Amino acid sequence: MFGCRVLGHRYRFRAVERELRWQCERGCGAGGSKSYETAERAERYAAALDREDRAALGERAPLIGLLPLRLWRSMGRKGQGSRSPSSRS
Ligand SMILES: [Zn+2]
């Protein structure tokens, strides 16, 4: 599909039980899935990835392997933000 070749796929993420699934919303057939230990984790990734994909249009699926690390970090930061704001640079 033309838009995908120029702009990259437009992935949407969702969790189905313990599986994270993503699919190009333009309907070109691109997509994939990945299983996690718990449904809660899959859902958390789906929510975070979906948000991230909409925010950062330039970053695409090849980065998926790197995303969890970044997500854990941003989640941790969010969770501890009020406790020790000065301990991080
Ligand atoms: Zn596509």
PDB file of the backbone (N, CA, C, O) and the ligand in Angstrom, with CONECT records:
HET     ZN  A 101       1
ATOM      1  N   MET A   1       0.843  -1.205   0.000  1.00  0.00           N
ATOM      2  CA  MET A   1       0.000   0.000   0.000  1.00  0.00           C
ATOM      3  C   MET A   1       0.876   1.253   0.000  1.00  0.00           C
ATOM      4  O   MET A   1       1.871   1.320   0.722  1.00  0.00           O
ATOM      5  N   PHE A   2       0.512   2.218  -0.791  1.00  0.00           N
ATOM      6  CA  PHE A   2       1.369   3.381  -0.995  1.00  0.00           C
ATOM      7  C   PHE A   2       1.698   4.104   0.314  1.00  0.00           C
ATOM      8  O   PHE A   2       2.864   4.391   0.585  1.00  0.00           O
ATOM      9  N   GLY A   3       0.705   4.390   1.104  1.00  0.00           N
ATOM     10  CA  GLY A   3       0.932   5.111   2.349  1.00  0.00           C
ATOM     11  C   GLY A   3       1.917   4.395   3.253  1.00  0.00           C
ATOM     12  O   GLY A   3       2.733   5.029   3.922  1.00  0.00           O
ATOM     13  N   CYS A   4       1.840   3.084   3.270  1.00  0.00           N
ATOM     14  CA  CYS A   4       2.733   2.311   4.132  1.00  0.00           C
ATOM     15  C   CYS A   4       4.168   2.375   3.642  1.00  0.00           C
ATOM     16  O   CYS A   4       5.102   2.408   4.442  1.00  0.00           O
ATOM     17  N   ARG A   5       4.343   2.393   2.331  1.00  0.00           N
ATOM     18  CA  ARG A   5       5.701   2.417   1.795  1.00  0.00           C
ATOM     19  C   ARG A   5       6.357   3.761   2.060  1.00  0.00           C
ATOM     20  O   ARG A   5       7.567   3.842   2.268  1.00  0.00           O
ATOM     21  N   VAL A   6       5.562   4.796   2.050  1.00  0.00           N
ATOM     22  CA  VAL A   6       6.118   6.128   2.247  1.00  0.00           C
ATOM     23  C   VAL A   6       6.221   6.484   3.731  1.00  0.00           C
ATOM     24  O   VAL A   6       7.241   6.996   4.192  1.00  0.00           O
ATOM     25  N   LEU A   7       5.168   6.207   4.448  1.00  0.00           N
ATOM     26  CA  LEU A   7       5.097   6.655   5.839  1.00  0.00           C
ATOM     27  C   LEU A   7       5.389   5.560   6.846  1.00  0.00           C
ATOM     28  O   LEU A   7       5.565   5.826   8.035  1.00  0.00           O
ATOM     29  N   GLY A   8       5.438   4.329   6.363  1.00  0.00           N
ATOM     30  CA  GLY A   8       5.563   3.222   7.309  1.00  0.00           C
ATOM     31  C   GLY A   8       4.181   2.728   7.678  1.00  0.00           C
ATOM     32  O   GLY A   8       3.181   3.423   7.496  1.00  0.00           O
ATOM     33  N   HIS A   9       4.143   1.521   8.196  1.00  0.00           N
ATOM     34  CA  HIS A   9       2.844   0.978   8.563  1.00  0.00           C
ATOM     35  C   HIS A   9       2.255   1.740   9.739  1.00  0.00           C
ATOM     36  O   HIS A   9       2.960   2.301  10.577  1.00  0.00           O
ATOM     37  N   ARG A  10       0.960   1.733   9.757  1.00  0.00           N
ATOM     38  CA  ARG A  10       0.247   2.428  10.824  1.00  0.00           C
ATOM     39  C   ARG A  10      -0.303   1.355  11.773  1.00  0.00           C
ATOM     40  O   ARG A  10      -1.457   0.940  11.669  1.00  0.00           O
ATOM     41  N   TYR A  11       0.537   0.930  12.677  1.00  0.00           N
ATOM     42  CA  TYR A  11       0.134  -0.190  13.526  1.00  0.00           C
ATOM     43  C   TYR A  11      -0.788   0.236  14.658  1.00  0.00           C
ATOM     44  O   TYR A  11      -0.633   1.292  15.271  1.00  0.00           O
ATOM     45  N   ARG A  12      -1.742  -0.629  14.900  1.00  0.00           N
ATOM     46  CA  ARG A  12      -2.587  -0.491  16.076  1.00  0.00           C
ATOM     47  C   ARG A  12      -2.336  -1.711  16.955  1.00  0.00           C
ATOM     48  O   ARG A  12      -2.264  -2.836  16.461  1.00  0.00           O
ATOM     49  N   PHE A  13      -2.207  -1.487  18.227  1.00  0.00           N
ATOM     50  CA  PHE A  13      -1.893  -2.572  19.149  1.00  0.00           C
ATOM     51  C   PHE A  13      -3.074  -2.874  20.050  1.00  0.00           C
ATOM     52  O   PHE A  13      -3.801  -1.983  20.491  1.00  0.00           O
ATOM     53  N   ARG A  14      -3.238  -4.171  20.309  1.00  0.00           N
ATOM     54  CA  ARG A  14      -4.259  -4.535  21.283  1.00  0.00           C
ATOM     55  C   ARG A  14      -3.875  -5.852  21.926  1.00  0.00           C
ATOM     56  O   ARG A  14      -3.100  -6.638  21.380  1.00  0.00           O
ATOM     57  N   ALA A  15      -4.429  -6.062  23.079  1.00  0.00           N
ATOM     58  CA  ALA A  15      -4.116  -7.291  23.810  1.00  0.00           C
ATOM     59  C   ALA A  15      -5.293  -8.241  23.722  1.00  0.00           C
ATOM     60  O   ALA A  15      -6.445  -7.857  23.920  1.00  0.00           O
ATOM     61  N   VAL A  16      -4.977  -9.489  23.421  1.00  0.00           N
ATOM     62  CA  VAL A  16      -5.991 -10.533  23.424  1.00  0.00           C
ATOM     63  C   VAL A  16      -5.511 -11.596  24.402  1.00  0.00           C
ATOM     64  O   VAL A  16      -4.643 -12.408  24.085  1.00  0.00           O
ATOM     65  N   GLU A  17      -6.084 -11.573  25.576  1.00  0.00           N
ATOM     66  CA  GLU A  17      -5.616 -12.419  26.671  1.00  0.00           C
ATOM     67  C   GLU A  17      -4.122 -12.169  26.906  1.00  0.00           C
ATOM     68  O   GLU A  17      -3.731 -11.038  27.196  1.00  0.00           O
ATOM     69  N   ARG A  18      -3.292 -13.192  26.787  1.00  0.00           N
ATOM     70  CA  ARG A  18      -1.871 -12.947  27.084  1.00  0.00           C
ATOM     71  C   ARG A  18      -1.077 -12.578  25.840  1.00  0.00           C
ATOM     72  O   ARG A  18       0.153 -12.544  25.872  1.00  0.00           O
ATOM     73  N   GLU A  19      -1.760 -12.309  24.771  1.00  0.00           N
ATOM     74  CA  GLU A  19      -1.078 -12.033  23.518  1.00  0.00           C
ATOM     75  C   GLU A  19      -1.215 -10.568  23.131  1.00  0.00           C
ATOM     76  O   GLU A  19      -2.301  -9.988  23.165  1.00  0.00           O
ATOM     77  N   LEU A  20      -0.079  -9.994  22.765  1.00  0.00           N
ATOM     78  CA  LEU A  20      -0.100  -8.646  22.211  1.00  0.00           C
ATOM     79  C   LEU A  20      -0.160  -8.785  20.696  1.00  0.00           C
ATOM     80  O   LEU A  20       0.657  -9.478  20.090  1.00  0.00           O
ATOM     81  N   ARG A  21      -1.128  -8.121  20.101  1.00  0.00           N
ATOM     82  CA  ARG A  21      -1.264  -8.210  18.645  1.00  0.00           C
ATOM     83  C   ARG A  21      -1.236  -6.821  18.048  1.00  0.00           C
ATOM     84  O   ARG A  21      -1.768  -5.867  18.615  1.00  0.00           O
ATOM     85  N   TRP A  22      -0.611  -6.730  16.904  1.00  0.00           N
ATOM     86  CA  TRP A  22      -0.614  -5.444  16.208  1.00  0.00           C
ATOM     87  C   TRP A  22      -0.879  -5.679  14.738  1.00  0.00           C
ATOM     88  O   TRP A  22      -0.516  -6.712  14.176  1.00  0.00           O
ATOM     89  N   GLN A  23      -1.513  -4.710  14.138  1.00  0.00           N
ATOM     90  CA  GLN A  23      -1.932  -4.833  12.755  1.00  0.00           C
ATOM     91  C   GLN A  23      -1.987  -3.446  12.135  1.00  0.00           C
ATOM     92  O   GLN A  23      -2.391  -2.474  12.774  1.00  0.00           O
ATOM     93  N   CYS A  24      -1.577  -3.378  10.892  1.00  0.00           N
ATOM     94  CA  CYS A  24      -1.609  -2.101  10.197  1.00  0.00           C
ATOM     95  C   CYS A  24      -3.051  -1.684   9.975  1.00  0.00           C
ATOM     96  O   CYS A  24      -3.848  -2.442   9.421  1.00  0.00           O
ATOM     97  N   GLU A  25      -3.378  -0.486  10.405  1.00  0.00           N
ATOM     98  CA  GLU A  25      -4.778  -0.065  10.317  1.00  0.00           C
ATOM     99  C   GLU A  25      -5.176   0.297   8.886  1.00  0.00           C
ATOM    100  O   GLU A  25      -6.356   0.520   8.613  1.00  0.00           O
ATOM    101  N   ARG A  26      -4.215   0.356   7.979  1.00  0.00           N
ATOM    102  CA  ARG A  26      -4.575   0.613   6.585  1.00  0.00           C
ATOM    103  C   ARG A  26      -5.036  -0.666   5.899  1.00  0.00           C
ATOM    104  O   ARG A  26      -5.475  -0.639   4.749  1.00  0.00           O
ATOM    105  N   GLY A  27      -4.934  -1.778   6.604  1.00  0.00           N
ATOM    106  CA  GLY A  27      -5.445  -3.019   6.047  1.00  0.00           C
ATOM    107  C   GLY A  27      -4.539  -3.642   5.007  1.00  0.00           C
ATOM    108  O   GLY A  27      -5.016  -4.366   4.133  1.00  0.00           O
ATOM    109  N   CYS A  28      -3.231  -3.376   5.080  1.00  0.00           N
ATOM    110  CA  CYS A  28      -2.315  -3.936   4.092  1.00  0.00           C
ATOM    111  C   CYS A  28      -1.887  -5.352   4.478  1.00  0.00           C
ATOM    112  O   CYS A  28      -1.212  -6.031   3.705  1.00  0.00           O
ATOM    113  N   GLY A  29      -2.275  -5.790   5.657  1.00  0.00           N
ATOM    114  CA  GLY A  29      -1.957  -7.154   6.059  1.00  0.00           C
ATOM    115  C   GLY A  29      -0.747  -7.276   6.954  1.00  0.00           C
ATOM    116  O   GLY A  29      -0.470  -8.358   7.473  1.00  0.00           O
ATOM    117  N   ALA A  30      -0.015  -6.184   7.149  1.00  0.00           N
ATOM    118  CA  ALA A  30       1.157  -6.240   8.019  1.00  0.00           C
ATOM    119  C   ALA A  30       0.708  -6.331   9.473  1.00  0.00           C
ATOM    120  O   ALA A  30      -0.298  -5.744   9.872  1.00  0.00           O
ATOM    121  N   GLY A  31       1.468  -7.070  10.239  1.00  0.00           N
ATOM    122  CA  GLY A  31       1.122  -7.190  11.648  1.00  0.00           C
ATOM    123  C   GLY A  31       1.872  -8.322  12.290  1.00  0.00           C
ATOM    124  O   GLY A  31       2.731  -8.943  11.665  1.00  0.00           O
ATOM    125  N   GLY A  32       1.557  -8.589  13.516  1.00  0.00           N
ATOM    126  CA  GLY A  32       2.238  -9.672  14.209  1.00  0.00           C
ATOM    127  C   GLY A  32       1.655  -9.842  15.592  1.00  0.00           C
ATOM    128  O   GLY A  32       0.661  -9.209  15.949  1.00  0.00           O
ATOM    129  N   SER A  33       2.288 -10.706  16.366  1.00  0.00           N
ATOM    130  CA  SER A  33       1.806 -10.923  17.721  1.00  0.00           C
ATOM    131  C   SER A  33       2.959 -11.392  18.599  1.00  0.00           C
ATOM    132  O   SER A  33       3.979 -11.885  18.118  1.00  0.00           O
ATOM    133  N   LYS A  34       2.764 -11.226  19.866  1.00  0.00           N
ATOM    134  CA  LYS A  34       3.790 -11.648  20.813  1.00  0.00           C
ATOM    135  C   LYS A  34       3.106 -12.006  22.124  1.00  0.00           C
ATOM    136  O   LYS A  34       2.195 -11.317  22.584  1.00  0.00           O
ATOM    137  N   SER A  35       3.564 -13.092  22.706  1.00  0.00           N
ATOM    138  CA  SER A  35       2.935 -13.542  23.949  1.00  0.00           C
ATOM    139  C   SER A  35       3.709 -13.063  25.163  1.00  0.00           C
ATOM    140  O   SER A  35       4.937 -12.982  25.150  1.00  0.00           O
ATOM    141  N   TYR A  36       2.970 -12.752  26.202  1.00  0.00           N
ATOM    142  CA  TYR A  36       3.589 -12.350  27.448  1.00  0.00           C
ATOM    143  C   TYR A  36       3.150 -13.298  28.557  1.00  0.00           C
ATOM    144  O   TYR A  36       2.272 -14.141  28.373  1.00  0.00           O
ATOM    145  N   GLU A  37       3.782 -13.135  29.703  1.00  0.00           N
ATOM    146  CA  GLU A  37       3.510 -14.055  30.807  1.00  0.00           C
ATOM    147  C   GLU A  37       2.094 -13.912  31.344  1.00  0.00           C
ATOM    148  O   GLU A  37       1.452 -14.891  31.725  1.00  0.00           O
ATOM    149  N   THR A  38       1.629 -12.689  31.366  1.00  0.00           N
ATOM    150  CA  THR A  38       0.299 -12.461  31.919  1.00  0.00           C
ATOM    151  C   THR A  38      -0.521 -11.584  30.989  1.00  0.00           C
ATOM    152  O   THR A  38       0.019 -10.831  30.178  1.00  0.00           O
ATOM    153  N   ALA A  39      -1.836 -11.697  31.122  1.00  0.00           N
ATOM    154  CA  ALA A  39      -2.731 -10.873  30.319  1.00  0.00           C
ATOM    155  C   ALA A  39      -2.568  -9.404  30.682  1.00  0.00           C
ATOM    156  O   ALA A  39      -2.684  -8.521  29.833  1.00  0.00           O
ATOM    157  N   GLU A  40      -2.297  -9.161  31.957  1.00  0.00           N
ATOM    158  CA  GLU A  40      -2.140  -7.781  32.400  1.00  0.00           C
ATOM    159  C   GLU A  40      -0.959  -7.127  31.695  1.00  0.00           C
ATOM    160  O   GLU A  40      -1.029  -5.970  31.281  1.00  0.00           O
ATOM    161  N   ARG A  41       0.122  -7.884  31.567  1.00  0.00           N
ATOM    162  CA  ARG A  41       1.310  -7.342  30.925  1.00  0.00           C
ATOM    163  C   ARG A  41       1.058  -7.082  29.441  1.00  0.00           C
ATOM    164  O   ARG A  41       1.450  -6.044  28.907  1.00  0.00           O
ATOM    165  N   ALA A  42       0.416  -8.011  28.799  1.00  0.00           N
ATOM    166  CA  ALA A  42       0.110  -7.838  27.373  1.00  0.00           C
ATOM    167  C   ALA A  42      -0.746  -6.592  27.172  1.00  0.00           C
ATOM    168  O   ALA A  42      -0.557  -5.828  26.226  1.00  0.00           O
ATOM    169  N   GLU A  43      -1.675  -6.415  28.072  1.00  0.00           N
ATOM    170  CA  GLU A  43      -2.571  -5.269  27.962  1.00  0.00           C
ATOM    171  C   GLU A  43      -1.812  -3.961  28.188  1.00  0.00           C
ATOM    172  O   GLU A  43      -2.067  -2.950  27.535  1.00  0.00           O
ATOM    173  N   ARG A  44      -0.891  -4.014  29.117  1.00  0.00           N
ATOM    174  CA  ARG A  44      -0.121  -2.807  29.403  1.00  0.00           C
ATOM    175  C   ARG A  44       0.748  -2.421  28.201  1.00  0.00           C
ATOM    176  O   ARG A  44       0.849  -1.248  27.842  1.00  0.00           O
ATOM    177  N   TYR A  45       1.359  -3.414  27.601  1.00  0.00           N
ATOM    178  CA  TYR A  45       2.170  -3.142  26.411  1.00  0.00           C
ATOM    179  C   TYR A  45       1.304  -2.617  25.273  1.00  0.00           C
ATOM    180  O   TYR A  45       1.675  -1.680  24.566  1.00  0.00           O
ATOM    181  N   ALA A  46       0.160  -3.235  25.116  1.00  0.00           N
ATOM    182  CA  ALA A  46      -0.728  -2.813  24.032  1.00  0.00           C
ATOM    183  C   ALA A  46      -1.106  -1.351  24.190  1.00  0.00           C
ATOM    184  O   ALA A  46      -1.066  -0.579  23.232  1.00  0.00           O
ATOM    185  N   ALA A  47      -1.471  -0.979  25.403  1.00  0.00           N
ATOM    186  CA  ALA A  47      -1.878   0.401  25.656  1.00  0.00           C
ATOM    187  C   ALA A  47      -0.719   1.360  25.432  1.00  0.00           C
ATOM    188  O   ALA A  47      -0.880   2.413  24.814  1.00  0.00           O
ATOM    189  N   ALA A  48       0.445   0.986  25.939  1.00  0.00           N
ATOM    190  CA  ALA A  48       1.606   1.870  25.827  1.00  0.00           C
ATOM    191  C   ALA A  48       2.097   1.959  24.388  1.00  0.00           C
ATOM    192  O   ALA A  48       2.440   3.042  23.914  1.00  0.00           O
ATOM    193  N   LEU A  49       2.133   0.831  23.696  1.00  0.00           N
ATOM    194  CA  LEU A  49       2.614   0.827  22.317  1.00  0.00           C
ATOM    195  C   LEU A  49       1.660   1.566  21.403  1.00  0.00           C
ATOM    196  O   LEU A  49       2.077   2.285  20.495  1.00  0.00           O
ATOM    197  N   ASP A  50       0.393   1.385  21.650  1.00  0.00           N
ATOM    198  CA  ASP A  50      -0.583   2.066  20.821  1.00  0.00           C
ATOM    199  C   ASP A  50      -0.439   3.574  20.963  1.00  0.00           C
ATOM    200  O   ASP A  50      -0.504   4.317  19.985  1.00  0.00           O
ATOM    201  N   ARG A  51      -0.247   3.999  22.179  1.00  0.00           N
ATOM    202  CA  ARG A  51      -0.074   5.427  22.438  1.00  0.00           C
ATOM    203  C   ARG A  51       1.232   5.920  21.816  1.00  0.00           C
ATOM    204  O   ARG A  51       1.279   6.973  21.181  1.00  0.00           O
ATOM    205  N   GLU A  52       2.279   5.140  22.014  1.00  0.00           N
ATOM    206  CA  GLU A  52       3.585   5.529  21.507  1.00  0.00           C
ATOM    207  C   GLU A  52       3.585   5.598  19.984  1.00  0.00           C
ATOM    208  O   GLU A  52       4.203   6.485  19.395  1.00  0.00           O
ATOM    209  N   ASP A  53       2.892   4.663  19.355  1.00  0.00           N
ATOM    210  CA  ASP A  53       2.879   4.637  17.904  1.00  0.00           C
ATOM    211  C   ASP A  53       2.190   5.864  17.346  1.00  0.00           C
ATOM    212  O   ASP A  53       2.580   6.385  16.302  1.00  0.00           O
ATOM    213  N   ARG A  54       1.173   6.320  18.037  1.00  0.00           N
ATOM    214  CA  ARG A  54       0.488   7.508  17.561  1.00  0.00           C
ATOM    215  C   ARG A  54       1.320   8.756  17.808  1.00  0.00           C
ATOM    216  O   ARG A  54       1.259   9.714  17.039  1.00  0.00           O
ATOM    217  N   ALA A  55       2.093   8.742  18.878  1.00  0.00           N
ATOM    218  CA  ALA A  55       2.890   9.916  19.240  1.00  0.00           C
ATOM    219  C   ALA A  55       4.127  10.040  18.353  1.00  0.00           C
ATOM    220  O   ALA A  55       4.495  11.141  17.945  1.00  0.00           O
ATOM    221  N   ALA A  56       4.757   8.924  18.060  1.00  0.00           N
ATOM    222  CA  ALA A  56       6.017   8.944  17.316  1.00  0.00           C
ATOM    223  C   ALA A  56       5.849   8.283  15.961  1.00  0.00           C
ATOM    224  O   ALA A  56       6.120   7.092  15.805  1.00  0.00           O
ATOM    225  N   LEU A  57       5.406   9.048  14.990  1.00  0.00           N
ATOM    226  CA  LEU A  57       5.106   8.487  13.684  1.00  0.00           C
ATOM    227  C   LEU A  57       6.346   7.961  12.974  1.00  0.00           C
ATOM    228  O   LEU A  57       6.241   7.105  12.096  1.00  0.00           O
ATOM    229  N   GLY A  58       7.508   8.461  13.342  1.00  0.00           N
ATOM    230  CA  GLY A  58       8.711   8.051  12.636  1.00  0.00           C
ATOM    231  C   GLY A  58       9.235   6.692  13.079  1.00  0.00           C
ATOM    232  O   GLY A  58      10.039   6.079  12.376  1.00  0.00           O
ATOM    233  N   GLU A  59       8.794   6.221  14.222  1.00  0.00           N
ATOM    234  CA  GLU A  59       9.322   4.964  14.747  1.00  0.00           C
ATOM    235  C   GLU A  59       8.389   3.823  14.414  1.00  0.00           C
ATOM    236  O   GLU A  59       7.176   3.899  14.607  1.00  0.00           O
ATOM    237  N   ARG A  60       8.996   2.757  13.906  1.00  0.00           N
ATOM    238  CA  ARG A  60       8.141   1.683  13.416  1.00  0.00           C
ATOM    239  C   ARG A  60       8.492   0.320  13.991  1.00  0.00           C
ATOM    240  O   ARG A  60       9.292   0.201  14.919  1.00  0.00           O
ATOM    241  N   ALA A  61       7.895  -0.666  13.437  1.00  0.00           N
ATOM    242  CA  ALA A  61       7.981  -2.023  13.968  1.00  0.00           C
ATOM    243  C   ALA A  61       9.390  -2.548  14.251  1.00  0.00           C
ATOM    244  O   ALA A  61       9.578  -3.272  15.229  1.00  0.00           O
ATOM    245  N   PRO A  62      10.370  -2.211  13.438  1.00  0.00           N
ATOM    246  CA  PRO A  62      11.714  -2.736  13.735  1.00  0.00           C
ATOM    247  C   PRO A  62      12.183  -2.400  15.137  1.00  0.00           C
ATOM    248  O   PRO A  62      13.076  -3.057  15.672  1.00  0.00           O
ATOM    249  N   LEU A  63      11.599  -1.401  15.720  1.00  0.00           N
ATOM    250  CA  LEU A  63      12.001  -0.997  17.062  1.00  0.00           C
ATOM    251  C   LEU A  63      11.259  -1.762  18.145  1.00  0.00           C
ATOM    252  O   LEU A  63      11.513  -1.575  19.335  1.00  0.00           O
ATOM    253  N   ILE A  64      10.365  -2.603  17.740  1.00  0.00           N
ATOM    254  CA  ILE A  64       9.524  -3.272  18.730  1.00  0.00           C
ATOM    255  C   ILE A  64      10.353  -4.036  19.747  1.00  0.00           C
ATOM    256  O   ILE A  64       9.993  -4.107  20.922  1.00  0.00           O
ATOM    257  N   GLY A  65      11.447  -4.601  19.302  1.00  0.00           N
ATOM    258  CA  GLY A  65      12.297  -5.317  20.241  1.00  0.00           C
ATOM    259  C   GLY A  65      12.877  -4.410  21.314  1.00  0.00           C
ATOM    260  O   GLY A  65      13.190  -4.863  22.415  1.00  0.00           O
ATOM    261  N   LEU A  66      13.018  -3.139  20.995  1.00  0.00           N
ATOM    262  CA  LEU A  66      13.604  -2.200  21.948  1.00  0.00           C
ATOM    263  C   LEU A  66      12.563  -1.520  22.816  1.00  0.00           C
ATOM    264  O   LEU A  66      12.874  -0.994  23.885  1.00  0.00           O
ATOM    265  N   LEU A  67      11.348  -1.534  22.355  1.00  0.00           N
ATOM    266  CA  LEU A  67      10.314  -0.767  23.045  1.00  0.00           C
ATOM    267  C   LEU A  67      10.092  -1.168  24.497  1.00  0.00           C
ATOM    268  O   LEU A  67      10.005  -0.293  25.359  1.00  0.00           O
ATOM    269  N   PRO A  68       9.999  -2.449  24.794  1.00  0.00           N
ATOM    270  CA  PRO A  68       9.702  -2.814  26.185  1.00  0.00           C
ATOM    271  C   PRO A  68      10.628  -2.152  27.194  1.00  0.00           C
ATOM    272  O   PRO A  68      10.177  -1.686  28.240  1.00  0.00           O
ATOM    273  N   LEU A  69      11.904  -2.109  26.890  1.00  0.00           N
ATOM    274  CA  LEU A  69      12.842  -1.469  27.810  1.00  0.00           C
ATOM    275  C   LEU A  69      12.474  -0.018  28.045  1.00  0.00           C
ATOM    276  O   LEU A  69      12.415   0.450  29.182  1.00  0.00           O
ATOM    277  N   ARG A  70      12.233   0.673  26.970  1.00  0.00           N
ATOM    278  CA  ARG A  70      11.884   2.092  27.096  1.00  0.00           C
ATOM    279  C   ARG A  70      10.578   2.254  27.851  1.00  0.00           C
ATOM    280  O   ARG A  70      10.412   3.169  28.657  1.00  0.00           O
ATOM    281  N   LEU A  71       9.657   1.348  27.573  1.00  0.00           N
ATOM    282  CA  LEU A  71       8.358   1.456  28.228  1.00  0.00           C
ATOM    283  C   LEU A  71       8.476   1.210  29.714  1.00  0.00           C
ATOM    284  O   LEU A  71       7.878   1.919  30.523  1.00  0.00           O
ATOM    285  N   TRP A  72       9.254   0.195  30.070  1.00  0.00           N
ATOM    286  CA  TRP A  72       9.412  -0.073  31.502  1.00  0.00           C
ATOM    287  C   TRP A  72      10.000   1.147  32.182  1.00  0.00           C
ATOM    288  O   TRP A  72       9.606   1.508  33.291  1.00  0.00           O
ATOM    289  N   ARG A  73      10.935   1.768  31.515  1.00  0.00           N
ATOM    290  CA  ARG A  73      11.568   2.929  32.115  1.00  0.00           C
ATOM    291  C   ARG A  73      10.575   4.066  32.298  1.00  0.00           C
ATOM    292  O   ARG A  73      10.529   4.699  33.352  1.00  0.00           O
ATOM    293  N   SER A  74       9.781   4.320  31.260  1.00  0.00           N
ATOM    294  CA  SER A  74       8.838   5.430  31.373  1.00  0.00           C
ATOM    295  C   SER A  74       7.743   5.095  32.381  1.00  0.00           C
ATOM    296  O   SER A  74       7.229   5.984  33.061  1.00  0.00           O
ATOM    297  N   MET A  75       7.388   3.823  32.479  1.00  0.00           N
ATOM    298  CA  MET A  75       6.377   3.441  33.464  1.00  0.00           C
ATOM    299  C   MET A  75       6.928   3.609  34.875  1.00  0.00           C
ATOM    300  O   MET A  75       6.242   4.090  35.776  1.00  0.00           O
ATOM    301  N   GLY A  76       8.184   3.199  35.042  1.00  0.00           N
ATOM    302  CA  GLY A  76       8.799   3.320  36.351  1.00  0.00           C
ATOM    303  C   GLY A  76       8.881   4.774  36.765  1.00  0.00           C
ATOM    304  O   GLY A  76       8.627   5.134  37.914  1.00  0.00           O
ATOM    305  N   ARG A  77       9.240   5.595  35.799  1.00  0.00           N
ATOM    306  CA  ARG A  77       9.377   7.014  36.100  1.00  0.00           C
ATOM    307  C   ARG A  77       8.029   7.577  36.550  1.00  0.00           C
ATOM    308  O   ARG A  77       7.940   8.373  37.485  1.00  0.00           O
ATOM    309  N   LYS A  78       6.990   7.135  35.851  1.00  0.00           N
ATOM    310  CA  LYS A  78       5.667   7.633  36.172  1.00  0.00           C
ATOM    311  C   LYS A  78       5.278   7.217  37.592  1.00  0.00           C
ATOM    312  O   LYS A  78       4.700   7.996  38.351  1.00  0.00           O
ATOM    313  N   GLY A  79       5.613   5.963  37.930  1.00  0.00           N
ATOM    314  CA  GLY A  79       5.221   5.442  39.225  1.00  0.00           C
ATOM    315  C   GLY A  79       5.965   6.070  40.388  1.00  0.00           C
ATOM    316  O   GLY A  79       5.425   6.203  41.486  1.00  0.00           O
ATOM    317  N   GLN A  80       7.213   6.454  40.139  1.00  0.00           N
ATOM    318  CA  GLN A  80       8.011   6.970  41.245  1.00  0.00           C
ATOM    319  C   GLN A  80       8.120   8.492  41.237  1.00  0.00           C
ATOM    320  O   GLN A  80       8.768   9.079  42.104  1.00  0.00           O
ATOM    321  N   GLY A  81       7.495   9.112  40.275  1.00  0.00           N
ATOM    322  CA  GLY A  81       7.682  10.541  40.079  1.00  0.00           C
ATOM    323  C   GLY A  81       7.517  11.379  41.327  1.00  0.00           C
ATOM    324  O   GLY A  81       8.285  12.313  41.557  1.00  0.00           O
ATOM    325  N   SER A  82       6.510  11.051  42.146  1.00  0.00           N
ATOM    326  CA  SER A  82       6.253  11.906  43.280  1.00  0.00           C
ATOM    327  C   SER A  82       7.174  11.608  44.458  1.00  0.00           C
ATOM    328  O   SER A  82       7.300  12.402  45.390  1.00  0.00           O
ATOM    329  N   ARG A  83       7.819  10.437  44.389  1.00  0.00           N
ATOM    330  CA  ARG A  83       8.592  10.038  45.560  1.00  0.00           C
ATOM    331  C   ARG A  83       9.992  10.669  45.587  1.00  0.00           C
ATOM    332  O   ARG A  83      10.393  11.272  46.582  1.00  0.00           O
ATOM    333  N   SER A  84      10.725  10.519  44.478  1.00  0.00           N
ATOM    334  CA  SER A  84      12.091  11.029  44.513  1.00  0.00           C
ATOM    335  C   SER A  84      12.462  11.688  43.193  1.00  0.00           C
ATOM    336  O   SER A  84      13.229  11.128  42.409  1.00  0.00           O
ATOM    337  N   PRO A  85      11.935  12.844  42.951  1.00  0.00           N
ATOM    338  CA  PRO A  85      12.161  13.544  41.676  1.00  0.00           C
ATOM    339  C   PRO A  85      13.617  13.971  41.492  1.00  0.00           C
ATOM    340  O   PRO A  85      14.059  14.159  40.358  1.00  0.00           O
ATOM    341  N   SER A  86      14.344  14.121  42.541  1.00  0.00           N
ATOM    342  CA  SER A  86      15.697  14.651  42.428  1.00  0.00           C
ATOM    343  C   SER A  86      16.748  13.560  42.241  1.00  0.00           C
ATOM    344  O   SER A  86      17.907  13.863  41.958  1.00  0.00           O
ATOM    345  N   SER A  87      16.353  12.285  42.398  1.00  0.00           N
ATOM    346  CA  SER A  87      17.331  11.222  42.311  1.00  0.00           C
ATOM    347  C   SER A  87      17.695  10.898  40.876  1.00  0.00           C
ATOM    348  O   SER A  87      18.662  10.181  40.622  1.00  0.00           O
ATOM    349  N   ARG A  88      16.920  11.428  39.931  1.00  0.00           N
ATOM    350  CA  ARG A  88      17.252  11.206  38.519  1.00  0.00           C
ATOM    351  C   ARG A  88      17.787  12.493  37.915  1.00  0.00           C
ATOM    352  O   ARG A  88      17.371  13.590  38.287  1.00  0.00           O
ATOM    353  N   SER A  89      18.706  12.345  36.989  1.00  0.00           N
ATOM    354  CA  SER A  89      19.380  13.526  36.474  1.00  0.00           C
ATOM    355  C   SER A  89      18.430  14.418  35.716  1.00  0.00           C
ATOM    356  O   SER A  89      18.835  15.465  35.211  1.00  0.00           O
TER     357      SER A  89
HETATM  358 ZN    ZN A 101       0.627  -1.084   6.234  1.00  0.00          ZN2+
END
